């Protein structure tokens, strides 16, 4: 199955997206990516999810992947703009493209933050958060990893953003390049005790309290970043959501490793991907059952 490639207006900046549209789809799933990860990384999972009866939309945040301009030097973008503008544009586009179909979402890492923070989440029927956590560096598990992350975010990032005008992630093996504003805002949040909940401009606690959806929250025992403490810090603010938490031991599931990035790799297809599809189908059925009873 080959997706349709398209541009979605997000203010003055288009967001490049891909859409897997299937006949007789039961719902549309938006796939919100992680930081420094392009939509191509999610293509296998998106195609598989389309095979389970869902339309699927993937995309690249402004300044990344196919949404990257000719040069990132001087390109203005922030992580909060990803959440407030790009997520909103993609959500409204999908609702207009597939009117009448329920909207669902899967958010990876910062993509899960977007589900919690975006006002457009009110348009969703249900959502899944994969390895989403409050990214304060003091919660990173393991001293060596914690020191490495702090060095990258507090020393290397400001230095390289000053030299290059953007974060050259590809050159140093840290995923995709990132706009300067994105990298520096993210780095600042990670230094705060409660991540962006300590940034008054985000108003994150109030925004997350508005979410009233069913949420499936997936964490993995071998993820040093989205560990239970860091996940708790995030989801504890989703006070009105109906949350189902699952902490997964990869080896008990027959998968050698998952970590922070591995859930969307092919090796997880048989053991882990059905948990998402089955849960999403179940949320749709729970809504449909009372409707049929009323009829």
BELBEL-V505974 format. One record per residue. RES is the residue in three letters. NEAR is the number of other C-alpha atoms within 8 Angstrom. Layout:
BEGIN
RES&NEAR, RES&NEAR
END
This chain:
BEGIN
UNK&4, UNK&4, UNK&8, UNK&7, UNK&8, UNK&8, UNK&8, UNK&11, UNK&9, UNK&11, UNK&6, UNK&5, UNK&7, UNK&11, UNK&14, UNK&12, UNK&13, UNK&11, UNK&12, UNK&14, UNK&10, UNK&9, UNK&4, UNK&5, UNK&10, UNK&9, UNK&11, UNK&15, UNK&12, UNK&14, UNK&14, UNK&15, UNK&16, UNK&10, UNK&6, UNK&11, UNK&11, UNK&12, UNK&12, UNK&5, UNK&8, UNK&10, UNK&9, UNK&10, UNK&12, UNK&13, UNK&11, UNK&8, UNK&12, UNK&13, UNK&7, UNK&7, UNK&11, UNK&14, UNK&15, UNK&15, UNK&14, UNK&15, UNK&13, UNK&14, UNK&11, UNK&12, UNK&12, UNK&15, UNK&11, UNK&6, UNK&12, UNK&10, UNK&7, UNK&4, UNK&7, UNK&13, UNK&9, UNK&7, UNK&10, UNK&7, UNK&12, UNK&12, UNK&11, UNK&7, UNK&9, UNK&12, UNK&13, UNK&10, UNK&10, UNK&13, UNK&13, UNK&12, UNK&11, UNK&11, UNK&11, UNK&9, UNK&9, UNK&12, UNK&11, UNK&7, UNK&6, UNK&8, UNK&6, UNK&5, UNK&9, UNK&9, UNK&14, UNK&13, UNK&13, UNK&14, UNK&19, UNK&14, UNK&14, UNK&13, UNK&15, UNK&15, UNK&12, UNK&13, UNK&11, UNK&11, UNK&11, UNK&12, UNK&7, UNK&10, UNK&10, UNK&8, UNK&7, UNK&12, UNK&11, UNK&12, UNK&15, UNK&13, UNK&15, UNK&13, UNK&14, UNK&18, UNK&16, UNK&12, UNK&12, UNK&14, UNK&10, UNK&6, UNK&10, UNK&15, UNK&9, UNK&7, UNK&7, UNK&6, UNK&10, UNK&12, UNK&8, UNK&8, UNK&9, UNK&10, UNK&9, UNK&9, UNK&11, UNK&10, UNK&9, UNK&9, UNK&13, UNK&10, UNK&8, UNK&12, UNK&12, UNK&8, UNK&6, UNK&9, UNK&12, UNK&16, UNK&13, UNK&12, UNK&12, UNK&9, UNK&6, UNK&6, UNK&6, UNK&8, UNK&8, UNK&12, UNK&11, UNK&14, UNK&17, UNK&16, UNK&11, UNK&11, UNK&14, UNK&10, UNK&10, UNK&9, UNK&11, UNK&8, UNK&13, UNK&13, UNK&10, UNK&10, UNK&8, UNK&9, UNK&13, UNK&11, UNK&10, UNK&9, UNK&10, UNK&7, UNK&4, UNK&8, UNK&9, UNK&11, UNK&8, UNK&7, UNK&12, UNK&12, UNK&12, UNK&8, UNK&13, UNK&9, UNK&12, UNK&12, UNK&12, UNK&12, UNK&13, UNK&13, UNK&16, UNK&15, UNK&10, UNK&10, UNK&12, UNK&11, UNK&11, UNK&17, UNK&15, UNK&7, UNK&8, UNK&15, UNK&14, UNK&9, UNK&11, UNK&11, UNK&9, UNK&7, UNK&9, UNK&12, UNK&9, UNK&9, UNK&11, UNK&8, UNK&8, UNK&8, UNK&8, UNK&8, UNK&8, UNK&9, UNK&9, UNK&13, UNK&8, UNK&6, UNK&9, UNK&7, UNK&11, UNK&6, UNK&8, UNK&12, UNK&11, UNK&12, UNK&6, UNK&9, UNK&11, UNK&11, UNK&9, UNK&7, UNK&6, UNK&12, UNK&11, UNK&7, UNK&9, UNK&10, UNK&11, UNK&9, UNK&7, UNK&9, UNK&10, UNK&8, UNK&9, UNK&11, UNK&8, UNK&8, UNK&11, UNK&9, UNK&8, UNK&8, UNK&8, UNK&8, UNK&8, UNK&8, UNK&8, UNK&7, UNK&6, UNK&5, UNK&4
END
